[in-house]
Amino acid sequence: MHGKVVLLDFWASWCGPCRAGLPNLRRLESVYSGEDFMIVSVSEDEDEPTWRAFVAAHQMTSTQRYDGDSSLQRRFQVSAQPTYILLDRGGREIQRYVGEDPGRSILERIGPEIKRSIQAGL
């Protein structure tokens, strides 16, 4: 991931707002994914088979990580799902977005910052 702008998506299959946000996360990925940007979805599910089944059933094609021991959640100090953390090309946090905003999609909330980061070479 080094050298790319990365969006960490902390979520869980039991999280209603996370599930509702999936279509917009896919749109975000289709608009920005490429050599300079990627999404890494980090599941906070407690049951790995449930997580795997959910990912398969919902055709989640972005990079997926299972965080069954919550080590990534602790490392990034995530306390709510969904939480989106935008990292620059060096792995430093640019911005953090906690929860969904019913008035704006994730594409509208995060897209401009992703675009700026890619263009700026951050």
C-alpha positions in Angstrom: 0.0 0.0 0.0 3.0 2.3 0.4 3.0 4.9 -2.3 -0.8 5.0 -2.6 -3.5 7.1 -1.0 -5.5 4.6 1.1 -8.9 4.7 2.6 -9.3 2.4 5.6 -13.0 1.4 6.0 -13.7 0.0 9.4 -17.0 -1.8 9.3 -18.9 -4.9 10.5 -21.6 -7.1 8.8 -23.9 -6.4 11.8 -23.6 -2.6 11.4 -26.7 -1.3 9.6 -25.1 2.0 8.5 -22.1 0.0 7.2 -24.3 -2.2 5.1 -26.4 0.8 3.9 -23.2 2.5 2.8 -21.9 -0.3 0.6 -23.3 1.0 -2.7 -21.7 4.4 -2.1 -18.4 2.8 -1.1 -18.4 0.9 -4.4 -19.1 4.1 -6.3 -16.2 5.8 -4.5 -14.0 2.8 -5.5 -15.0 2.9 -9.1 -14.3 6.7 -9.4 -10.9 6.8 -7.7 -9.4 3.3 -7.7 -6.2 2.8 -9.7 -2.5 3.0 -9.3 -2.7 5.9 -6.9 -5.6 5.0 -4.6 -7.1 1.9 -2.9 -9.7 1.0 -0.3 -8.9 -1.5 2.5 -12.0 -2.7 4.3 -11.3 -3.8 7.8 -14.0 -6.0 9.4 -14.7 -5.9 13.1 -16.9 -9.0 12.9 -16.4 -11.5 15.7 -17.1 -14.6 13.5 -14.8 -15.1 10.5 -17.1 -17.5 8.6 -19.9 -14.9 8.9 -17.6 -12.2 7.6 -16.4 -14.3 4.7 -20.0 -15.2 3.7 -21.1 -11.5 3.9 -18.1 -10.4 1.7 -18.9 -13.1 -0.9 -22.7 -12.5 -0.9 -22.2 -8.8 -1.4 -19.4 -9.1 -3.9 -17.0 -6.9 -2.0 -14.1 -6.6 -4.4 -11.9 -4.1 -2.5 -9.1 -5.4 -0.4 -10.6 -7.1 2.7 -9.0 -7.6 6.1 -10.5 -9.6 9.0 -9.6 -7.9 12.4 -11.0 -10.6 14.7 -8.7 -9.6 17.5 -9.4 -5.9 17.0 -5.7 -5.1 16.8 -6.1 -2.8 13.8 -9.1 -1.1 15.5 -6.9 -0.4 18.5 -3.9 0.7 16.4 -6.0 3.3 14.6 -8.1 4.1 17.7 -11.4 3.3 16.1 -14.4 3.3 18.5 -17.4 3.3 16.1 -18.4 1.7 12.8 -18.3 2.8 10.1 -15.1 4.8 10.5 -13.2 5.8 7.4 -9.6 6.9 7.7 -7.8 8.5 4.8 -4.0 7.9 4.7 -1.5 9.7 2.5 1.1 7.9 0.4 3.4 7.6 3.5 0.7 6.0 5.7 0.0 9.1 7.7 -3.6 10.0 8.6 -5.0 12.9 6.5 -8.6 12.8 7.6 -11.0 10.7 9.7 -14.7 10.3 9.1 -16.8 8.7 11.8 -20.3 7.4 11.0 -22.5 8.0 8.0 -23.9 11.4 7.1 -27.5 10.9 5.9 -27.3 14.2 4.0 -24.2 13.4 2.0 -22.9 10.2 0.5 -19.4 8.9 1.2 -18.5 10.0 -2.3 -19.5 13.5 -1.6 -17.8 13.6 1.9 -14.5 11.9 1.1 -14.1 12.1 -2.6 -12.8 15.7 -2.8 -10.1 15.0 -0.2 -9.1 11.8 -2.1 -8.9 13.8 -5.3 -6.8 16.5 -3.7 -4.4 13.9 -2.1 -3.9 12.1 -5.4 -3.3 15.3 -7.4 -1.0 16.7 -4.8 1.1 13.5 -4.6 0.4 13.4 -0.8 
